Amino acid sequence: MIRELTCVECPMGCKITVKEENGVKEFSGYNCPRGKMYAENEIVDPKRVVTSTVKLSDGRVLPVKTDRPVSKKDMFAVMEQINKIIVTAPVKTGDIVKENVYGANIISARTIK
């Protein structure tokens, strides 16, 4: 089996080829160790940063995101937790609005007074 990936770890966007035969994976096309790590993770357990919004107590919305990537298999569960959050302003960019949701903190992506 051969998979083609585009690395998103840096602006270079290396085209990485992953060949898998009998459980052995061979990686080529990456230009740095981060590219190989990205490809390994993408094959074994792909992860993504989740971005969304939460409700503010005054009716406005606050953009939020996870402070680190979470497993794609957990993304819907993370969204269920995000949908329950209500925040009271003021809030600053980077403030934690909920801790430890599937291994990541939900943080504010904007300052709102």
C-alpha positions as CSV (number, residue, x, y, z in Angstrom):
1,M,0.0,0.0,0.0
2,I,1.3,3.5,-0.9
3,R,0.0,6.7,0.6
4,E,0.9,10.2,-0.5
5,L,0.8,13.0,2.2
6,T,1.6,16.7,2.2
7,C,3.3,17.7,5.4
8,V,1.8,20.7,7.2
9,E,4.4,21.1,9.8
10,C,6.1,24.0,8.1
11,P,5.7,26.1,4.9
12,M,7.8,23.8,2.7
13,G,4.8,21.4,2.3
14,C,7.0,18.3,1.6
15,K,5.3,15.6,-0.5
16,I,5.9,12.5,1.7
17,T,5.4,8.9,0.3
18,V,4.5,6.2,2.8
19,K,5.0,2.6,1.6
20,E,3.6,-0.1,3.8
21,E,4.3,-3.8,3.3
22,N,3.7,-6.5,5.8
23,G,3.4,-4.0,8.6
24,V,6.7,-2.3,7.8
25,K,6.4,1.4,6.9
26,E,9.0,3.2,4.8
27,F,8.9,7.0,4.5
28,S,10.4,9.2,1.8
29,G,10.2,12.7,0.6
30,Y,10.5,14.6,3.9
31,N,13.2,17.2,4.4
32,C,13.3,17.3,8.2
33,P,12.6,15.1,11.2
34,R,9.3,17.0,11.8
35,G,8.1,15.8,8.4
36,K,8.8,12.1,9.2
37,M,7.1,12.5,12.6
38,Y,4.1,14.1,10.9
39,A,3.8,11.2,8.5
40,E,4.2,8.6,11.2
41,N,1.5,10.3,13.3
42,E,-0.8,10.8,10.3
43,I,-0.7,7.0,9.5
44,V,-1.0,5.8,13.1
45,D,-3.2,8.3,14.9
46,P,-4.0,11.5,12.9
47,K,-4.5,14.6,15.0
48,R,-6.0,18.0,14.4
49,V,-6.4,21.3,16.3
50,V,-10.2,21.8,16.9
51,T,-11.5,25.3,16.3
52,S,-15.0,26.4,17.2
53,T,-17.0,29.0,19.1
54,V,-18.5,29.1,22.6
55,K,-21.4,31.1,24.0
56,L,-20.7,34.2,26.1
57,S,-23.1,34.8,28.9
58,D,-24.3,38.1,27.2
59,G,-25.3,36.3,24.0
60,R,-22.1,37.0,22.0
61,V,-19.8,34.2,20.8
62,L,-16.1,33.7,21.5
63,P,-13.8,31.9,19.1
64,V,-11.9,29.1,20.7
65,K,-9.5,26.3,19.8
66,T,-7.6,23.4,21.4
67,D,-4.1,24.3,22.6
68,R,-2.8,21.2,21.0
69,P,-3.9,18.7,18.4
70,V,-6.3,16.0,19.5
71,S,-6.9,12.6,17.9
72,K,-9.3,12.8,14.9
73,K,-11.3,10.0,16.5
74,D,-12.0,12.2,19.5
75,M,-13.0,15.4,17.6
76,F,-16.8,14.9,17.9
77,A,-16.5,14.2,21.6
78,V,-14.4,17.4,22.0
79,M,-17.1,19.3,20.1
80,E,-19.7,18.0,22.5
81,Q,-17.7,19.4,25.4
82,I,-17.1,22.7,23.6
83,N,-20.9,23.1,23.0
84,K,-21.5,23.0,26.7
85,I,-19.2,25.9,27.6
86,I,-20.6,29.3,28.5
87,V,-18.0,32.0,29.3
88,T,-18.4,35.4,31.0
89,A,-16.4,38.3,29.6
90,P,-13.9,39.7,29.8
91,V,-11.6,37.1,28.4
92,K,-8.2,37.4,26.8
93,T,-6.6,35.6,23.9
94,G,-5.0,32.4,25.3
95,D,-7.1,32.2,28.4
96,I,-8.1,28.6,29.2
97,V,-11.9,28.3,29.1
98,K,-12.0,24.6,29.9
99,E,-9.1,22.3,31.0
100,N,-8.2,18.8,29.9
101,V,-10.7,18.0,27.2
102,Y,-9.3,14.8,25.7
103,G,-5.8,15.9,26.6
104,A,-6.1,19.5,25.4
105,N,-7.2,22.7,26.9
106,I,-9.8,24.8,25.2
107,I,-8.5,28.3,24.9
108,S,-9.8,31.7,23.8
109,A,-8.8,32.7,20.3
110,R,-9.7,36.4,20.8
111,T,-9.8,39.1,23.5
112,I,-13.4,40.2,24.3
113,K,-14.2,42.9,26.9
